[in-house]
Amino acid sequence: MSMSGKTFLAAFQVGSRLVPDEIDRRISRKKINLEKDLLRIKKEVEGKKKEREKIGAESFNTFETGFNALNLNSTDFPSQYKNLVSSNVTGMIMSPVSKAKFEEIDKMVKENAIYKSFVDAENETAEAIQNWNKRNPLKRITDLNNTLPDILAAANDAYKEEKKEEEKEALRSKLKTEGAVKTELEDQAAFNLFVKETGSDFKPEDFNKPEAQNAMRIHNQIKEVEKLVAESGTAGIPILRKLAIKKDGTGYSNLVNVKAALQDVINQNKKSEKRSGKSLSQEEGNALSYSERMRFDNLIMDQADINGVNPSKELIDGFIADYGKDKAFSISNALLDEGFQSFKVAADNFIRAVLRKESGAAIAETEYIGAFKDYIPLLGDSPKVVQQKRTLRQGITNTMRRISGIPWDDSEFVNAPLQFKSEEQAERYYNLGYINPGDTIEIEKPNGFESFVYKPKPKKTP
């Protein structure tokens, strides 16, 4: 039986509508099944959570009961509390109420003084062991409970020493920073004055430039010389022309010698004009003061050398030179051994006197350290070098005295006698030029030091 075209088309249209409806029904059934599974899983999770919270609540109750039994003032409290937390709280899920109660207890415990001390001690012990293992890889501490007490004590002592060094370094850094700020402000003020006095093309912000510092130093030095030339008259002009700039441009290389020569002319003029009773000029007064200080400092350093005080280069560079210059408080005295303190003060005073008189400007750190290397004996210097430095110190001191115009015989300073351990030691230093025949010295005897007028032993004839 044949089907007409219209009938076939109608049947096809009905079938095409049935297929999408079946697909929708299948998708709907799967969605419902998934929602049922999700609801079941949520119920299981909620059940497990409540079960764990129940266990957590029981554990917290056990913890709370145990905590209430502890004595917070006992030295055993910190370790007992840690064990209680580890056994009953760590890893547990607690209800919001139990969690809030625990956090309140834990906060109170951590504010307890005994517990804080316990935690600090644990942290220090851990740091001490870490420090020890780093420095002693072949003797590492891996089991605290089975480590010999001697090794633990050594680790603790090493840790304390390192902490002390860290504290000292922090103090040095702080004082160095404060000193650098103070020095920078002083240098800036001096430079601003220089720019104002000279009408220089330099600007205030140029004061750290080497060429600006050199210009200021030369300006200050020439002012000193000009004062002497004005006082010495026409006879000082040829001497002024002898001034020579250093190769590095940091000042005049022969400044002290030129000033001494000018002062000789002034002194001669005073004698010829019978002006010896006139009060000293500022230049002469400064030179007199510096020369007195320098001679006194030389005596202290001579005595230190006799006593065997020979500071190392690191001590000079690191402590004296870096921290001792022009400061109201010097860290050096706080850190130096007692035997070096008087030497340090004398060395500081001597260098300040030389550099202040020579440059007239703020003393740069490089100048300061360089002066120590030039004038002060260091550990490792040969006897010849030590003697050269001593001769240089005496020479610059005598030159400073010549500038003052006052002979040494008129000095207000009274030489303290040098002290020696024995007559043999005194004889040795006599041969080095430290004492002269007729000088008063002191020799150590069983009852103390006794004064003697030194007489050299006659040399044996061959």
Residue, then its C-alpha position, 0 to 999 in steps of 0.5 A: m500500500s503506497m503512501s502519499g507525499k503528504t502523509f509521509l511528510a506528516a509522519f516524519q514531522v511527528g518523529s522528529r519531535l519525539v527524539p529531542d523529548e527523549i534526550d531531555r528526559r534522560i538528561s533530567r534523570k541524570k541531573i536528579n541522580l547527581e543531586k541525590d549523590l551530592l546531597r548524600i556526600k554532604k550529609e556524610v561530610e557533615g556527619k564526619k565533621k560533627e564526629r570529629e568536632k565531638i572528638g575535638a570537644e572531648s580532646f579539648n575537655t581533656f586538655e582543659t582539665g589537664f590545664n586546670a591542674l597545672n601550676l603556672n608558677s612552676t618551672d615545669f609548667p612550660s614543658q607540661y603545657k607544650n605536651l598537653v597541647s601536642s597530645n590534645v589540641t594539635g591536628m584536632i578540629m574543634s567547634p567555634v566555641s572550643k576553639a575560642k576557649f583554647e585561643e583564650i587560654d593559649k594567649m594567657v599562657k604566652e603572656n606568662a613570664i615563665y613561659k616566655s623565658f622558656v621559649d626564649a631559652e629554647n630559641e637561644t639553644a636552637e641558635a647556639i646549636q645552629n651556630w656551633n654546627k656551622r662552625n664545627p661541621l665535624k662535631r655537629i650536635t644532632d641529638l640534644n639529649n645525648t650530647l655531652p654537657d661539655i660540648l653543650a657548654a662550649a656551644n653556649d659560650a661560643y654563642k654568647e661571644e658571638k652575640k657580644e661581638e654583634e652588639k659591639e659591632a652594632l654600637r660601633s656602627k651607630l657611633k660611626t654613623e652619628g660621628a659621620v653626620k656630625t662631621e658632615l655638618e661641621d664640614q658643610a658649615a666650614f665650606n659655606l664660610f669658605v665660599k662666602e669669604t672667597g666669592s668662589d664659584f663653588k656652590p654649597e652642594d659641592f662641599n664633598k667634591p675633592e677639588a672643592q675640599n682642596a680649594m678650601r684647605i689651600h685657602n685656609q693654609i694661605k690665610e695662616v701664612e699671610k698673617l705671618v708674612a704681614e707680621s714679618g714684613t718684607a723679609g717674609i716675602p721671599i719665604l712666602r714664594k717658597l710655598a709648594i703645592k703637593k702633587d695631589g693638590t691637597g695643600y702645601s707640601n712645605l707649609v710647616n717649614v715655611k711657617a717656621a721660617l717666617q716665625d724665625v724672622i718675626n722672632q728676630n724682628k722682636k728681638s731687634e725692636k725689643r718687643s719681647g715683652k709683647s703678648l703672643s699673637q694668636e698664631e704664636g699662642n696656638a703653636l705654643s699650646y700645640s708644642e706643649r701638647m705634642r711634647f707631653d704626648n711624645l713622653i707618654m708614647d715613649q713610656a708606652d714603648i718602654n712598657g712594650v705597648n705596640p698597637s697593631k695596624e688593625l687597632i690603629d685603623g679600626f679603633i683609634a683612627d676611625y673613632g677617635k678623631d674630634k669626638a666628645f666620646s670615643i668608643s676606643n676607650a670602651l673597647l681598648d685594653e687598659g694597657f693601650q688607653s693612655f697610648k691611644v689618648a696621647a696618639d690622638n692628641f698628637i695627630r690632632a695637634v699636627l693636622r689642625k695646625e697643618s691644614g686648618a680645615a676639618i680633618a678627613e678620615t684618610e688624613y687621620i689614618g695616614a698620619f697615624k701610619d706616618y707618626i705612630p709605631l705599629l706592631g711589626d715595625s722594625p726598630k729602625v722604623v720605630q726610631q724614624k717615627r720617633t725622630l719625625r715626631q720630635g722634629i715636628t714638635n720642635t718646629m711647632r715650638r719655633i713657630s711659637g717663639i718661646p724657647w723650651d727652657d721657658s716651658e711651663f710643662v715639667n717633664a715626668p721622669l721615664q720609668f724603667k724596669s731595670e738599669e739594663q733597660a735604661e741603658r738600652y733606651y739611652n743608646l736609642g736616644y730616649i734619655n740623656p746624661g743628667d736626666t732624672i729617671e726612675i728605676e723599679k725596686p722591690n719597694g717601688f720606683e726610685s729616682f736616679v740622675y742617669k749616668p751612662k756606664p763607661k764603655k769597655t775598652p777592647 
